[in-house]
């Protein structure tokens, strides 16, 4: 039986400008192209898990404005259940200002808006719905206290938690002990552990996070792939070689894919290979949610490359 996933996180509208090179301070440059698309780490991961075959509910907070209402309408058209999300008049919907250079690298400014109103009290109001999930997925674009509250609720009720600590944030030891799957990149791992990966190495920094209480750690390494350590087993998974157009949402696609594979009951080797392929497809297209592949696309990709 397929397990249920609840994603609690941000919903943004992404304003994307493609440039040859990032502007320097005080410099005005001519852009190459512009795209407006739905984004937000929470929404990206929820949509990724949904498109990649998961049974997903998405909980967010959006403003009672065109951006927020259009986002909810879009999720509905995609078949993603966002019916537990909140609509507020107290703040505008979140936006992200994204520059993408010709190498596919990005530079992002997030203005949280209504995402900052996804409070612990609002989670308590829908606690019973949250607890219908087998896996709860979160990121750090919502209030820290809300993340902590959800971890507490999940721990008390024996529910699994996947936390992607993006943007990078320090975590209380009490939160880390309640995380089943911790997904971090190099910057995030260093922020949490207080150690430098170039000085101690990948396995040592993962060990530091495990020592803090996380049960499984997934460390993403961009073009170099990812590593996992769980139950004493440490393993590296290389990335697939593709031409990167825009790396926005690659990490979110990876997280959504891991959640979908976990819900299917697949082992870590299968799950990470699938997630790595999903992220590879993602970076070949512009935009966050427009670039997230379907399960069939990923399966077809894996048949071609393996």
C-alpha positions in Angstrom: 0.0 0.0 0.0 1.4 3.4 -1.0 2.1 5.6 2.0 0.8 9.1 2.3 3.0 12.3 2.2 2.2 15.7 3.7 4.4 18.6 2.6 4.3 21.7 4.8 6.1 24.7 3.4 6.3 27.8 1.2 4.4 28.8 -1.9 6.0 31.6 -4.0 5.7 33.2 -7.3 9.1 33.2 -9.1 10.2 36.2 -11.2 13.0 34.8 -13.3 15.5 36.9 -15.3 18.0 35.1 -17.5 21.3 37.0 -17.8 24.7 36.3 -19.4 26.5 37.2 -16.1 25.3 38.3 -12.7 25.4 42.1 -12.3 28.0 43.6 -9.9 26.9 46.0 -7.2 25.7 49.3 -8.7 25.8 47.8 -12.3 22.8 47.8 -14.7 22.9 45.1 -17.4 20.6 44.0 -20.2 18.8 40.7 -19.5 18.3 37.9 -22.0 14.8 36.7 -21.1 12.1 36.8 -18.4 9.8 34.1 -17.0 7.2 34.1 -14.3 6.4 30.7 -12.7 5.1 29.1 -9.6 7.8 28.2 -7.0 8.6 28.1 -3.3 10.5 25.2 -1.8 7.4 23.7 -0.2 5.4 23.9 -3.4 8.3 22.6 -5.5 8.8 19.6 -3.3 5.1 18.9 -3.0 4.6 19.1 -6.8 7.7 17.0 -7.4 6.5 14.3 -5.0 3.1 14.4 -6.7 4.3 14.3 -10.3 6.7 11.5 -9.4 4.0 9.3 -8.2 3.4 10.1 -4.5 0.1 10.6 -2.7 0.6 14.1 -1.5 -1.2 16.9 0.5 0.4 20.3 0.5 -0.1 22.9 3.3 1.0 26.5 2.7 0.0 30.0 3.5 -0.7 32.4 0.6 -2.0 36.0 0.4 -5.5 36.8 -0.8 -4.1 38.2 -4.0 -3.7 37.2 -7.7 -0.4 35.4 -7.0 -1.7 33.4 -4.2 -5.1 32.5 -5.8 -3.4 31.7 -9.1 -1.0 29.4 -7.3 -3.9 27.5 -5.6 -5.7 27.2 -9.0 -2.5 25.9 -10.6 -2.1 23.2 -7.9 -5.7 22.2 -8.4 -5.2 21.8 -12.2 -2.1 19.8 -11.5 -4.1 17.4 -9.3 -2.1 18.4 -6.2 -4.3 18.6 -3.1 -3.6 22.0 -1.5 -7.1 22.2 0.2 -5.6 22.6 3.7 -3.7 25.7 2.7 -4.5 29.1 4.3 -5.4 32.3 2.5 -4.7 35.5 4.4 -5.4 39.2 4.0 -2.6 40.1 6.4 0.3 39.8 4.0 0.9 39.4 0.2 1.9 36.0 -1.2 5.6 35.2 -1.2 7.8 36.0 -4.2 11.3 35.0 -5.3 13.5 37.2 -7.5 15.8 34.8 -9.4 18.7 35.6 -11.7 20.0 32.7 -13.9 23.3 33.1 -15.7 24.4 31.3 -18.9 26.1 28.6 -16.9 22.7 27.7 -15.3 23.8 29.0 -11.9 21.2 31.1 -10.0 21.1 33.9 -7.4 17.9 34.2 -5.5 16.2 36.7 -3.2 13.1 35.4 -1.4 10.5 37.7 0.1 8.4 35.4 2.4 5.2 37.4 2.7 2.3 35.1 3.7 4.7 32.2 4.2 5.7 33.8 7.5 2.1 33.5 8.8 2.1 29.7 8.6 2.2 29.6 12.4 2.3 26.7 14.9 -1.3 27.5 15.9 -2.5 27.0 12.3 -0.8 23.6 12.3 -2.5 22.7 15.5 -5.8 23.6 13.9 -5.3 20.9 11.3 -3.3 18.5 13.4 -5.6 15.5 12.7 -5.1 16.0 8.9 -1.4 16.2 9.3 -1.3 13.0 11.3 -2.9 11.1 8.4 0.5 11.3 6.7 3.1 8.5 7.0 5.9 11.0 6.0 5.9 14.8 6.7 8.2 16.9 4.5 9.4 20.4 5.4 12.0 23.0 4.5 13.1 26.3 6.2 11.0 28.9 4.2 8.4 28.9 6.9 8.8 30.0 10.6 11.3 28.0 12.6 8.8 27.6 15.5 6.4 25.9 13.0 9.1 23.5 11.9 9.7 22.7 15.5 6.0 22.2 16.3 5.6 19.8 13.4 8.6 17.8 14.5 7.2 17.6 18.0 3.8 16.4 16.7 5.3 13.9 14.4 7.6 12.5 17.1 4.8 12.1 19.6 2.7 10.2 17.0 5.5 8.1 15.5 5.4 9.8 12.1 8.5 10.1 9.9 9.9 13.5 9.1 12.1 14.5 6.1 13.6 18.0 6.7 15.5 19.8 4.0 17.4 22.6 5.8 17.1 25.1 3.0 17.8 28.0 3.3 20.6 27.1 5.6 19.7 27.4 9.3 21.1 26.3 12.6 18.9 23.7 14.3 18.2 23.0 18.0 19.4 19.5 19.0 15.8 18.8 20.1 14.7 19.2 16.5 17.5 17.2 14.9 16.7 14.2 17.2 13.2 14.1 15.7 14.3 14.0 12.0 14.3 10.7 10.2 15.7 11.9 6.9 17.9 15.1 7.0 18.7 16.5 3.5 21.4 19.1 3.3 23.9 20.6 0.8 27.4 21.5 1.8 26.5 25.0 3.1 23.6 23.7 5.1 25.7 20.8 6.6 28.4 23.3 7.7 25.8 25.7 9.2 24.2 23.0 11.3 27.4 21.2 12.3 29.7 24.2 12.7 32.4 22.3 10.8 34.0 22.9 7.3 33.6 20.1 4.8 36.9 20.9 3.0 38.8 20.4 6.3 37.2 17.2 7.5 35.7 15.6 4.4 32.2 14.4 3.4 31.8 11.4 5.7 33.1 13.2 8.7 30.6 16.1 8.3 27.8 13.6 7.8 28.9 11.8 10.9 28.8 15.1 12.8 25.1 15.5 11.8 24.3 11.9 12.8 26.0 12.4 16.1 23.6 15.4 16.7 20.7 13.0 16.4 19.6 12.7 12.8 18.8 9.1 11.8 19.7 9.3 8.1 21.6 12.0 6.4 21.6 12.8 2.6 24.3 15.2 1.6 23.8 16.7 -1.9 26.9 17.8 -3.8 25.6 19.4 -7.0 27.5 18.1 -10.1 29.3 15.5 -7.9 26.0 13.8 -6.9 25.2 12.9 -3.3 26.1 10.8 -0.4 24.0 9.0 2.2 24.8 7.5 5.6 22.3 5.4 7.4 22.6 2.4 9.7 26.4 2.7 9.5 26.5 2.4 5.6 28.1 5.3 3.7 27.6 5.5 0.0 28.3 7.9 -2.9 25.9 8.3 -5.8 27.3 10.2 -8.9 25.2 12.8 -10.8 24.1 12.1 -14.3 25.9 14.3 -16.9 23.4 16.7 -18.6 23.6 20.3 -20.0 22.4 22.5 -17.2 20.1 25.4 -18.3 18.7 26.4 -14.8 19.5 24.7 -11.5 16.5 26.3 -9.8 14.4 23.6 -8.0 17.0 20.8 -8.6 17.3 20.2 -4.9 13.6 20.4 -4.4 13.0 17.9 -7.1 15.5 15.6 -5.5 13.7 15.9 -2.1 10.3 15.3 -3.7 11.6 12.3 -5.5 13.1 10.8 -2.3 9.7 11.2 -0.6 7.8 9.5 -3.5 10.3 6.6 -3.5 10.1 6.2 0.3 6.4 6.1 0.0 6.7 3.3 -2.5 8.9 1.3 -0.2 11.9 1.3 -2.4 15.4 0.9 -1.0 17.9 3.7 -0.7 19.9 2.7 -3.8 16.7 2.8 -5.9 15.4 5.9 -4.3 18.6 8.0 -4.7 19.2 6.8 -8.3 15.6 7.8 -9.1 16.0 11.2 -7.3 19.3 11.9 -9.0 17.7 11.3 -12.4 14.8 13.5 -11.6 17.1 16.4 -10.6 19.2 15.9 -13.7 16.1 16.3 -15.9 15.0 19.4 -13.9 18.2 21.3 -14.6 17.8 20.9 -18.4 14.7 23.3 -18.3 14.0 26.8 -17.2 11.9 27.6 -14.1 11.2 25.8 -10.9 7.9 24.0 -11.3 7.8 23.9 -15.1 11.0 21.9 -15.0 9.9 19.2 -12.6 9.5 15.9 -14.5 6.9 13.2 -14.2 7.6 9.7 -13.0 7.4 8.4 -16.6 10.0 10.9 -17.7 12.4 9.7 -15.0 11.8 6.0 -15.7 12.5 6.6 -19.4 15.6 8.6 -18.6 16.9 5.8 -16.4 16.3 3.2 -19.1 18.4 5.3 -21.6 21.4 6.0 -19.2 21.7 2.7 -17.2 
